[in-house]
Amino acid sequence: MTKLPRWVLTGLSIFSWLFVQNASAQNGHASDSLKIFSIKDLQEHVLLNNPVVKQAELLSEAARARVTQALGSFDPNLKAAFDRKHFGGTDYYNRWASELKVPLWLAGADLKIGFDRNVGTYTNPETATPLPGLPGVGISVPIGQGLLIDARRNTLRQSRVMVNYAEAERVNEINKVWFQAVKDYWNWFYANQQYDLIRRGVELANTRYIATRNQTLFGDKPAIDSVEAFITVQERSIQLARIEIEVQNTRLLVSNHLWDEKGNPVELPEDAVPVNADSAIVEISARQLDTLLNSAEDNHPKLQMLRNKGLQLDIERNYLREMLKPKLNVSGSLLTTRRDFTSYVPEYYDIGWSNYKVGFDFSFPLFLRSARGKLNEVRVKQMDLNLNLRNETRVILTNVRSSFNELKAYQAQLAIQTQSITNQEILLRGELQKFELGESTLFLINSRETKLIDMMMKRAELVTKYQQSLADLYYKAGILKN
């Protein structure tokens, strides 16, 4: 077999040795002109500026607004009304009524301070007051229905619980956005790894083709060898063109998650590259799995949402139980004509137990079908919720264990694949040495080299799947993790 010139063999050996030593890393990324865009960089952009994340923040704000709205039921309320009729020189009536009502949290009572002035020729004697008017202070208390909890306290308690529900929902939505961003990032990583490997393969194949072509021109090799070398260049160039499109598309998907502080979409810089393959592996232990399982069971946003929904139903159930009681409201006011403490007022017109208004109202539906039906409906919802909570807890813990098992499987495959690459590198170096001695062929070198590139691409794929599985593990556990 005709040997290649010494300078060609030396060049091929050095180039191939460099490929073997550095193909598992991204040599192009080591350039000062390229900047690594890490997962941490992605997280900063997504969590600070992504509009979907900002939408999720609105969930908590809306829930807090509903609490403020419910607190409005306990705002003091001031009302006043004036009505007068004067006709034919006769003052038929002159009515003024004003009241300040202060709702009290305790016992659902209402404190009332009022002033009435009803005078005139044709004023109803029941509502007539002395000419200066009639101030009074009183209270209205529900003795039966509404004593322990009423509609306004029920609404406020539920709205406060729903703040926690909204917070859990916010975390869940952010986790979804982040999980998708991480998956897109590692797809971009894989496409870049493929591109770098195939690009170096094209360079190596082209160098080998030039050397073979020159030897063919010198008459030392048959023309068929240069054709074979050129076919290898063409095949890898086609692969490179295909992967280049994939790099661009995955880059666009990552850019989808990037926004600036003003809410404008941002594109990944042209000089941005993902992290190095060797720095991408972060192992997780069985002890960490136990921590994730405990965290998922206690703090998973989906379970938190269900638990807060359960608290809301508990409050609703207590309120509906209160609705089973008869409605009995008692009210009373102490009256006086005193408007200040300097003028004289007869004792029988001054405030005291002898001047008052009292009253009560009572109602009770005999069959209670409406209240009992609503209460039973809430009980059914609670049973359904408890079953759902138990099932969702089981599903979440199973998913966490499943993701962990998948992660460990990828970890084992990566170890084997790394060792296989080392062995393939040895074979390629050996084949190059045999070729230099004239005991091998260009076909075998190309075959060994192509196999090595494929194995390195497989390793990059395993790294990608490992990282996506790691992200899936934390997502299944309900934890935001970079």
KOLMIVO-871896 format. One line per 2 residues: number of its first residue (from 1); their letters; for each residue y, x, z negated of C-alpha. Coordinates in steps of 0.2 Angstrom, whole numbers, plus 5000, padded with zeros to 4 digits. Layout:
N
NUM = a = Y X Z ~ ...
//
This chain:
482
1 = mt = 5000 5000 5000 ~ 5017 5007 5005
3 = kl = 5028 5010 4990 ~ 5046 5005 4988
5 = pr = 5059 5019 4988 ~ 5062 5025 4970
7 = wv = 5080 5019 4968 ~ 5074 5001 4973
9 = lt = 5060 5001 4960 ~ 5072 5008 4947
11 = gl = 5085 4995 4950 ~ 5072 4981 4950
13 = si = 5064 4987 4934 ~ 5080 4988 4925
15 = fs = 5086 4971 4932 ~ 5070 4963 4927
17 = wl = 5069 4971 4910 ~ 5087 4964 4907
19 = fv = 5081 4947 4912 ~ 5066 4948 4900
21 = qn = 5077 4954 4885 ~ 5091 4942 4887
23 = as = 5084 4926 4896 ~ 5081 4917 4880
25 = aq = 5100 4918 4876 ~ 5115 4913 4886
27 = ng = 5122 4930 4893 ~ 5136 4921 4901
29 = ha = 5141 4914 4885 ~ 5144 4931 4877
31 = sd = 5159 4934 4889 ~ 5176 4934 4881
33 = sl = 5182 4922 4894 ~ 5170 4908 4888
35 = ki = 5172 4899 4872 ~ 5158 4891 4862
37 = fs = 5161 4872 4859 ~ 5150 4869 4843
39 = ik = 5143 4854 4835 ~ 5157 4856 4822
41 = dl = 5170 4856 4835 ~ 5163 4840 4842
43 = qe = 5162 4832 4825 ~ 5180 4835 4822
45 = hv = 5185 4827 4838 ~ 5173 4812 4836
47 = ll = 5177 4807 4818 ~ 5196 4810 4819
49 = nn = 5201 4803 4836 ~ 5187 4793 4844
51 = pv = 5193 4775 4846 ~ 5176 4767 4842
53 = vk = 5177 4776 4825 ~ 5194 4770 4823
55 = qa = 5188 4752 4827 ~ 5175 4755 4813
57 = el = 5189 4759 4801 ~ 5196 4742 4804
59 = ls = 5181 4733 4797 ~ 5186 4739 4780
61 = ea = 5204 4735 4782 ~ 5200 4718 4788
63 = ar = 5189 4715 4772 ~ 5203 4721 4761
65 = ar = 5215 4709 4769 ~ 5203 4695 4766
67 = vt = 5203 4700 4747 ~ 5222 4699 4747
69 = qa = 5221 4683 4756 ~ 5209 4676 4742
71 = lg = 5221 4683 4729 ~ 5234 4672 4736
73 = sf = 5225 4657 4728 ~ 5231 4664 4711
75 = dp = 5249 4666 4716 ~ 5261 4656 4706
77 = nl = 5267 4641 4716 ~ 5285 4634 4714
79 = ka = 5289 4617 4722 ~ 5303 4605 4721
81 = af = 5308 4588 4729 ~ 5324 4578 4729
83 = dr = 5327 4560 4734 ~ 5342 4549 4732
85 = kh = 5347 4531 4737 ~ 5365 4525 4735
87 = fg = 5370 4508 4744 ~ 5384 4496 4741
89 = gt = 5391 4505 4727 ~ 5374 4505 4718
91 = dy = 5364 4520 4714 ~ 5347 4514 4717
93 = yn = 5338 4530 4712 ~ 5341 4548 4710
95 = rw = 5324 4558 4709 ~ 5322 4576 4706
97 = as = 5305 4584 4703 ~ 5301 4603 4701
99 = el = 5286 4612 4695 ~ 5280 4630 4693
101 = kv = 5261 4631 4693 ~ 5253 4647 4687
103 = pl = 5234 4648 4691 ~ 5224 4656 4677
105 = wl = 5208 4666 4680 ~ 5201 4660 4664
107 = ag = 5192 4644 4665 ~ 5200 4639 4681
109 = ad = 5215 4632 4672 ~ 5233 4629 4679
111 = lk = 5248 4632 4668 ~ 5262 4620 4673
113 = ig = 5281 4621 4669 ~ 5290 4606 4676
115 = fd = 5307 4597 4676 ~ 5309 4579 4681
117 = rn = 5324 4568 4683 ~ 5322 4550 4689
119 = vg = 5337 4539 4686 ~ 5345 4525 4694
121 = ty = 5346 4506 4694 ~ 5329 4503 4702
123 = tn = 5320 4518 4696 ~ 5302 4513 4690
125 = pe = 5302 4512 4671 ~ 5286 4522 4671
127 = ta = 5294 4537 4679 ~ 5311 4535 4672
129 = tp = 5318 4550 4662 ~ 5334 4552 4651
131 = lp = 5350 4556 4661 ~ 5349 4575 4657
133 = gl = 5331 4575 4664 ~ 5314 4579 4656
135 = pg = 5307 4597 4655 ~ 5289 4599 4650
137 = vg = 5276 4612 4649 ~ 5257 4609 4651
139 = is = 5240 4614 4656 ~ 5226 4607 4667
141 = vp = 5208 4613 4663 ~ 5192 4608 4671
143 = ig = 5180 4604 4657 ~ 5165 4601 4668
145 = qg = 5163 4606 4686 ~ 5174 4622 4689
147 = ll = 5174 4629 4671 ~ 5163 4644 4675
149 = id = 5167 4646 4693 ~ 5178 4637 4705
151 = ar = 5182 4638 4724 ~ 5195 4650 4722
153 = rn = 5186 4662 4711 ~ 5171 4660 4722
155 = tl = 5181 4665 4737 ~ 5188 4680 4728
157 = rq = 5172 4687 4722 ~ 5164 4685 4738
159 = sr = 5178 4693 4748 ~ 5177 4708 4735
161 = vm = 5158 4710 4739 ~ 5162 4709 4757
163 = vn = 5173 4725 4756 ~ 5157 4735 4751
165 = ya = 5148 4726 4765 ~ 5161 4731 4778
167 = ea = 5161 4749 4771 ~ 5142 4750 4774
169 = er = 5145 4742 4791 ~ 5158 4755 4795
171 = vn = 5147 4769 4790 ~ 5133 4762 4801
173 = ei = 5144 4760 4816 ~ 5151 4778 4814
175 = nk = 5133 4784 4813 ~ 5129 4776 4829
177 = vw = 5143 4784 4838 ~ 5139 4801 4831
179 = fq = 5121 4800 4835 ~ 5125 4797 4853
181 = av = 5137 4811 4854 ~ 5125 4823 4847
183 = kd = 5112 4818 4859 ~ 5124 4820 4873
185 = yw = 5129 4837 4867 ~ 5111 4843 4867
187 = nw = 5108 4837 4884 ~ 5123 4847 4889
189 = fy = 5116 4862 4880 ~ 5099 4860 4889
191 = an = 5108 4858 4906 ~ 5117 4874 4903
193 = qq = 5102 4883 4897 ~ 5093 4878 4913
195 = yd = 5108 4883 4924 ~ 5109 4901 4916
197 = li = 5091 4904 4918 ~ 5090 4899 4936
199 = rr = 5106 4908 4940 ~ 5099 4924 4934
201 = gv = 5083 4920 4943 ~ 5093 4918 4959
203 = el = 5102 4934 4956 ~ 5086 4943 4953
205 = an = 5077 4935 4968 ~ 5092 4940 4979
207 = tr = 5092 4958 4973 ~ 5073 4959 4977
209 = yi = 5076 4951 4994 ~ 5089 4963 4999
211 = at = 5078 4978 4993 ~ 5063 4971 5003
213 = rn = 5074 4967 5018 ~ 5080 4985 5018
215 = qt = 5063 4992 5017 ~ 5057 4980 5031
217 = lf = 5072 4987 5042 ~ 5065 5005 5038
219 = gd = 5048 5000 5043 ~ 5040 5002 5027
221 = kp = 5036 4984 5024 ~ 5030 4970 5035
223 = ai = 5043 4957 5039 ~ 5033 4943 5031
225 = ds = 5037 4951 5014 ~ 5056 4949 5017
227 = ve = 5053 4931 5022 ~ 5043 4927 5006
229 = af = 5057 4935 4996 ~ 5070 4925 5005
231 = it = 5060 4909 5002 ~ 5060 4912 4984
233 = vq = 5079 4914 4985 ~ 5081 4898 4994
235 = er = 5070 4888 4981 ~ 5079 4895 4966
237 = si = 5096 4891 4975 ~ 5091 4873 4978
239 = ql = 5086 4872 4959 ~ 5103 4880 4955
241 = ar = 5113 4867 4965 ~ 5103 4853 4957
243 = ie = 5106 4859 4939 ~ 5124 4862 4943
245 = ie = 5126 4844 4946 ~ 5117 4840 4930
247 = vq = 5128 4852 4920 ~ 5144 4843 4927
249 = nt = 5136 4826 4923 ~ 5131 4831 4905
251 = rl = 5148 4839 4902 ~ 5156 4822 4907
253 = lv = 5145 4813 4895 ~ 5151 4824 4881
255 = sn = 5169 4822 4886 ~ 5167 4803 4884
257 = hl = 5167 4806 4865 ~ 5183 4817 4865
259 = wd = 5200 4810 4862 ~ 5217 4818 4856
261 = ek = 5228 4812 4841 ~ 5238 4801 4852
263 = gn = 5222 4791 4859 ~ 5221 4800 4876
265 = pv = 5205 4805 4883 ~ 5201 4823 4883
267 = el = 5190 4833 4895 ~ 5179 4848 4890
269 = pe = 5188 4864 4895 ~ 5180 4873 4910
271 = da = 5177 4888 4899 ~ 5168 4878 4885
273 = vp = 5150 4882 4883 ~ 5137 4875 4870
275 = vn = 5130 4885 4856 ~ 5117 4899 4858
277 = ad = 5099 4894 4859 ~ 5094 4905 4844
279 = sa = 5108 4899 4833 ~ 5103 4881 4837
281 = iv = 5087 4880 4826 ~ 5089 4874 4808
283 = ei = 5073 4871 4799 ~ 5070 4857 4787
285 = sa = 5058 4857 4773 ~ 5047 4844 4764
287 = rq = 5058 4845 4749 ~ 5073 4840 4760
289 = ld = 5062 4825 4767 ~ 5060 4819 4749
291 = tl = 5079 4820 4747 ~ 5082 4810 4763
293 = ln = 5069 4797 4758 ~ 5078 4794 4742
295 = sa = 5095 4794 4750 ~ 5089 4782 4763
297 = ed = 5081 4770 4750 ~ 5097 4770 4740
299 = nh = 5111 4772 4752 ~ 5106 4768 4769
301 = pk = 5121 4757 4777 ~ 5109 4744 4783
303 = lq = 5101 4742 4766 ~ 5118 4742 4758
305 = ml = 5124 4728 4770 ~ 5108 4718 4765
307 = rn = 5111 4721 4746 ~ 5129 4716 4747
309 = kg = 5124 4701 4757 ~ 5112 4697 4743
311 = lq = 5126 4698 4730 ~ 5137 4686 4741
313 = ld = 5123 4674 4741 ~ 5121 4676 4722
315 = ie = 5139 4671 4720 ~ 5137 4657 4731
317 = rn = 5122 4651 4722 ~ 5131 4651 4705
319 = yl = 5146 4641 4713 ~ 5134 4628 4720
321 = re = 5125 4627 4703 ~ 5142 4623 4696
323 = ml = 5144 4609 4709 ~ 5130 4600 4701
325 = kp = 5140 4597 4685 ~ 5151 4581 4684
327 = kl = 5169 4584 4688 ~ 5180 4581 4673
329 = nv = 5198 4588 4673 ~ 5209 4586 4657
331 = sg = 5228 4589 4658 ~ 5242 4587 4646
333 = sl = 5260 4591 4645 ~ 5273 4592 4630
335 = lt = 5289 4584 4635 ~ 5307 4586 4629
337 = tr = 5325 4582 4634 ~ 5331 4599 4627
339 = rd = 5339 4609 4641 ~ 5346 4622 4629
341 = ft = 5346 4627 4611 ~ 5365 4624 4607
343 = sy = 5367 4605 4610 ~ 5361 4592 4599
345 = vp = 5345 4582 4604 ~ 5338 4568 4593
347 = ey = 5321 4573 4585 ~ 5311 4560 4594
349 = yd = 5317 4568 4610 ~ 5313 4586 4606
351 = ig = 5297 4595 4611 ~ 5283 4591 4599
353 = ws = 5266 4582 4598 ~ 5275 4565 4598
355 = ny = 5282 4568 4616 ~ 5268 4571 4628
357 = kv = 5258 4566 4644 ~ 5239 4567 4644
359 = gf = 5226 4562 4657 ~ 5209 4565 4664
361 = df = 5199 4562 4679 ~ 5180 4560 4681
363 = sf = 5169 4559 4695 ~ 5150 4561 4698
365 = pl = 5139 4558 4713 ~ 5124 4549 4707
367 = fl = 5111 4558 4718 ~ 5119 4575 4720
369 = rs = 5111 4576 4737 ~ 5125 4586 4745
371 = ar = 5126 4599 4731 ~ 5107 4600 4730
373 = gk = 5105 4602 4748 ~ 5117 4616 4749
375 = ln = 5109 4625 4734 ~ 5092 4624 4742
377 = ev = 5099 4631 4758 ~ 5106 4646 4749
379 = rv = 5090 4648 4740 ~ 5081 4649 4757
381 = kq = 5093 4661 4763 ~ 5090 4672 4748
383 = md = 5071 4672 4750 ~ 5074 4676 4769
385 = ln = 5086 4690 4764 ~ 5074 4698 4751
387 = ln = 5060 4698 4763 ~ 5071 4706 4776
389 = lr = 5077 4719 4763 ~ 5059 4723 4759
391 = ne = 5054 4725 4777 ~ 5069 4734 4782
393 = tr = 5067 4747 4768 ~ 5049 4749 4773
395 = vi = 5054 4752 4792 ~ 5068 4764 4787
397 = lt = 5057 4775 4776 ~ 5043 4775 4789
399 = nv = 5055 4779 4803 ~ 5062 4794 4792
401 = rs = 5044 4800 4790 ~ 5040 4798 4808
403 = sf = 5056 4808 4813 ~ 5051 4821 4801
405 = ne = 5033 4823 4808 ~ 5041 4823 4826
407 = lk = 5053 4837 4820 ~ 5039 4848 4813
409 = ay = 5029 4845 4828 ~ 5043 4852 4839
411 = qa = 5045 4866 4827 ~ 5027 4871 4829
413 = ql = 5028 4870 4848 ~ 5044 4881 4848
415 = ai = 5035 4894 4838 ~ 5020 4894 4850
417 = qt = 5032 4894 4865 ~ 5042 4908 4859
419 = qs = 5026 4918 4857 ~ 5020 4913 4874
421 = it = 5037 4919 4881 ~ 5034 4936 4873
423 = nq = 5017 4938 4880 ~ 5024 4932 4898
425 = ei = 5037 4946 4896 ~ 5024 4959 4893
427 = ll = 5014 4953 4908 ~ 5030 4954 4919
429 = rg = 5034 4971 4913 ~ 5016 4976 4916
431 = el = 5017 4969 4934 ~ 5033 4978 4938
433 = qk = 5024 4994 4932 ~ 5009 4991 4943
435 = fe = 5021 4986 4958 ~ 5030 5003 4955
437 = lg = 5013 5012 4956 ~ 5008 5002 4972
439 = es = 4995 4991 4963 ~ 5003 4974 4964
441 = tl = 5012 4963 4976 ~ 5029 4955 4977
443 = fl = 5020 4938 4977 ~ 5013 4942 4960
445 = in = 5030 4948 4953 ~ 5038 4932 4959
447 = sr = 5024 4922 4952 ~ 5026 4930 4935
449 = et = 5044 4929 4935 ~ 5045 4911 4940
451 = kl = 5032 4907 4926 ~ 5043 4916 4914
453 = id = 5059 4906 4919 ~ 5049 4890 4918
455 = mm = 5043 4895 4900 ~ 5060 4899 4895
457 = mk = 5067 4882 4902 ~ 5053 4874 4892
459 = ra = 5058 4882 4876 ~ 5076 4876 4880
461 = el = 5069 4859 4882 ~ 5060 4860 4865
463 = vt = 5076 4866 4857 ~ 5085 4851 4864
465 = ky = 5072 4839 4858 ~ 5071 4848 4841
467 = qq = 5089 4846 4839 ~ 5089 4828 4845
469 = sl = 5075 4824 4833 ~ 5084 4832 4819
471 = ad = 5099 4821 4823 ~ 5087 4806 4824
473 = ly = 5080 4810 4807 ~ 5097 4810 4798
475 = yk = 5102 4795 4808 ~ 5086 4785 4803
477 = ag = 5091 4791 4785 ~ 5108 4784 4787
479 = il = 5117 4801 4784 ~ 5130 4808 4795
481 = kn = 5125 4826 4798 ~ 5131 4839 4810
//
